[in-house]
Structure formats: structure tokens, C-alpha cells
Amino acid sequence: MRITKVYTRTGDDGTTGLANGKRVPKDSKKVRLLGSLDELNASIGVALVENLNKDITSVLQDVQNDLFNIGGEVSVVDKELGLITTEDVQKLENVIDSLNETLAPLEEFVVPGGSKGSALLHKARTVCRRAECDLVNLSHEEKINMIHLQYLNRFSDYLFVAARYQNNIDGSSEETWEK
């Protein structure tokens, strides 16, 4: 797809076009989900301008493309394209396990913060959680691809572990919740 013009004026009536050509209201559950995926991708982009660990950077760059794939599949109504697979979820699980092995076990909730890179990863995690909720919300109206839900759930877990790992690399202390 080649985009030669940014504005089309077709959305001036409060609707937007999906990949299959169907027009839907801009406040629909589907468009809200697509917006959350876009915001998540942008949040990852902001985190990537920090001096993050190269392994984290590599995963985040892959995920940015995966998020476009999820958005594309969501935009093509009633069609699973198989762009995201169980192997993609398993890849995230493997990286989570690998990073988690290097971290101290948790005894309390972690307060987001520490280094700037870690804080940005925590911020992206919260956007990912919202996108996951938006996907569940959409599932009440239409059939969704459950692998997308698994992927977003796992990616938010990854962002949590990556934020802890980045804090560790940066030498920042990890603050925990004080009751």
C-alpha cells in the first residue's frame, strides 16, 4: 500500500475506513482498539529513543511490526490472516523467562519508575493493558482472534519484566509498594 495523501476528508463525518473498505464510526469499539494499538506502538517508539538494552530494543522493534499486523487483522473484518501465531506468543514467553531468571524474585508490587528507560517501558505496559481491555471489549460485539489477546497479555508481561531488567542494567533501585 502506498499512501500519497495524508488527508482524504472522508472522515470528516465522524467515520473511518477499515482495511476491507467498510466505514465505521470513529468511536466504535474496533476503532478504539486500533487507536490503543497505535498508541502502544508510539509508546514503544518513545521508549526506543532511550538507551535501552540491545536485546530489549530488538524485541520491541519486532513487536512494533507485530502490532501493525494485529491492527491489520482487526481491520479486515471476519478474516483471520494468521499474521500472529502461537509461535509469536511463545517467543515472548521465552524472552520473559530468560530475562526473569536474571532478576531477584518479587516480594511486593513494583512502583513504576527508576531509570527513564524503565519508566517508559512501564508506561508502554499500561498502554498495552488498555489495548488488551479494548480487545476484550470488542469481543463482546464480535468474534476476535484469541491469539491477539494472548499476544497482548504476554507482551504486557514482557514489558513489566523488561522494565525491571532495564532498571537493573541502569543501576537504578527498584522501589516497591509500601503498605
C-alpha positions in Angstrom: 0.0 0.0 0.0 1.4 3.4 -1.0 0.0 6.4 0.8 0.4 9.6 -1.3 -2.0 11.8 0.6 -2.5 12.0 4.3 -5.9 13.7 4.3 -8.9 12.4 2.4 -11.8 14.3 4.0 -13.8 11.1 4.1 -13.5 11.0 7.9 -14.9 14.5 8.4 -18.3 12.9 9.0 -17.1 11.0 12.1 -16.4 7.7 10.3 -13.2 6.0 9.3 -12.5 3.3 6.8 -11.3 -0.2 7.7 -8.9 -2.2 5.5 -11.8 -4.0 3.9 -13.4 -0.7 2.8 -16.2 -0.7 5.4 -16.8 2.6 7.1 -17.4 2.6 10.9 -17.9 5.3 13.5 -14.7 6.7 14.9 -16.0 6.0 18.5 -16.6 2.3 17.7 -15.0 -0.4 19.9 -12.9 -1.5 16.9 -11.6 2.0 16.2 -10.9 2.5 19.9 -8.8 -0.8 19.9 -7.0 0.3 16.8 -6.2 3.7 18.5 -4.9 1.9 21.6 -2.7 -0.3 19.4 -1.4 2.8 17.6 -0.7 4.5 21.0 1.1 1.4 22.2 3.3 1.4 19.1 4.0 5.1 19.6 4.8 4.4 23.3 7.3 1.8 22.2 8.8 4.2 19.8 9.3 6.8 22.6 11.0 4.1 24.7 13.2 3.1 21.8 14.8 6.6 21.7 16.3 5.9 25.2 19.5 3.9 25.6 17.7 0.6 26.2 19.5 -2.8 26.4 20.1 -4.1 22.8 18.1 -7.3 23.4 15.1 -5.3 24.7 15.4 -3.0 21.6 15.4 -5.9 19.3 12.2 -7.4 20.8 10.5 -4.0 20.8 11.3 -3.5 17.1 9.8 -6.9 16.3 6.7 -6.1 18.4 6.1 -2.8 16.6 5.7 -4.8 13.4 3.5 -7.4 15.1 1.2 -4.6 16.4 0.8 -3.4 12.8 -0.1 -7.0 11.9 -2.7 -7.2 14.7 -4.2 -3.9 13.6 -4.3 -5.1 10.1 -6.1 -8.3 11.0 -8.6 -6.4 13.2 -9.3 -4.1 10.3 -10.1 -6.9 8.0 -13.5 -7.9 9.4 -14.3 -11.6 9.7 -11.0 -12.8 8.4 -8.0 -14.3 10.3 -4.9 -13.8 8.2 -2.5 -15.8 10.5 -0.1 -12.9 10.8 0.3 -13.5 14.5 0.8 -17.1 15.7 1.3 -19.2 18.8 5.0 -19.1 17.9 5.0 -15.3 18.4 3.5 -15.8 21.8 6.0 -18.5 22.6 8.8 -16.2 21.5 7.7 -13.6 24.0 7.4 -16.3 26.8 10.9 -17.4 26.1 12.3 -13.9 26.3 10.3 -13.3 29.5 11.7 -16.4 31.1 15.2 -15.6 30.1 15.1 -12.0 31.5 13.3 -13.1 34.6 16.0 -15.6 35.5 18.4 -12.7 36.0 16.1 -10.7 38.4 15.5 -11.0 42.1 12.2 -12.6 43.0 9.4 -10.2 43.7 8.0 -9.9 47.2 5.9 -6.8 46.7 4.4 -4.8 43.9 6.9 -2.7 41.9 6.3 1.0 41.8 6.9 2.1 38.2 10.0 4.3 37.8 13.7 4.0 38.4 15.6 4.8 35.2 14.0 6.7 32.4 14.1 3.7 30.1 12.4 1.6 32.8 9.7 4.2 33.4 9.0 4.4 29.7 8.7 0.6 29.5 6.2 0.7 32.4 4.2 3.4 30.6 4.1 1.3 27.5 2.9 -1.6 29.6 -0.1 0.4 30.8 -1.0 1.3 27.3 -0.7 -2.4 26.4 -3.0 -3.4 29.2 -5.6 -0.8 27.9 -5.3 -2.3 24.3 -5.9 -5.7 25.8 -9.0 -4.4 27.6 -10.2 -2.8 24.4 -9.8 -6.1 22.6 -11.8 -7.9 25.3 -14.4 -5.2 25.0 -14.6 -5.7 21.2 -15.1 -9.4 21.8 -18.5 -8.7 23.3 -19.6 -7.4 19.9 -17.8 -9.6 17.5 -15.6 -12.6 17.2 -11.9 -11.8 17.8 -8.7 -13.8 17.1 -7.8 -15.2 20.5 -4.2 -15.3 19.6 -4.2 -11.4 19.6 -5.5 -11.5 23.2 -2.8 -13.9 24.2 -0.1 -11.9 22.4 -1.1 -8.6 24.1 -1.3 -10.3 27.5 2.1 -11.8 27.1 3.6 -8.5 25.8 2.4 -6.6 28.8 4.1 -9.2 30.9 7.2 -8.8 28.8 7.2 -5.0 29.3 7.0 -5.5 33.1 10.0 -7.8 33.1 11.9 -5.7 30.6 11.3 -2.6 32.8 12.7 -4.4 35.8 15.7 -5.7 33.7 16.4 -2.2 32.3 16.4 -0.8 35.8 18.8 -3.5 36.9 21.2 -2.7 33.9 21.0 1.0 34.6 21.8 0.5 38.3 18.6 2.1 39.4 17.0 0.9 42.6 13.6 -0.8 42.3 11.0 0.8 44.5 8.3 -1.5 45.9 4.9 -0.8 47.3 4.9 0.1 51.0 1.7 -0.8 52.8 
